[in-house]
């Protein structure tokens, strides 16, 4: 009698000890795809938009614009070339910079 009761219990334990089946291919790739999508929308897309705005600003520079360089120099554009600008940083002081060295336009309400 004890032997008969032990048999179903043994089969239950045996089925619990079997190795679980391996997940399918899409199940393994789904978390990776999800992480890549989140990374794209949080990191890559905003950087592309910001770079597009900077390129548009550099393309639309004109004489008389007040700008700040990546080095922190404030100046006024007095000359433009294809890939360079000439800045007046003080009376009778002009420097020539690459367009890519321009960080942005100065704010109008800057006090100096």
Helices and strands as residue ranges (DSSP letters): H 2-17, H 25-39, I 40-44, H 45-59, E 66-69, E 74-80, E 84-90, E 93-98, G 99-101, E 102-105
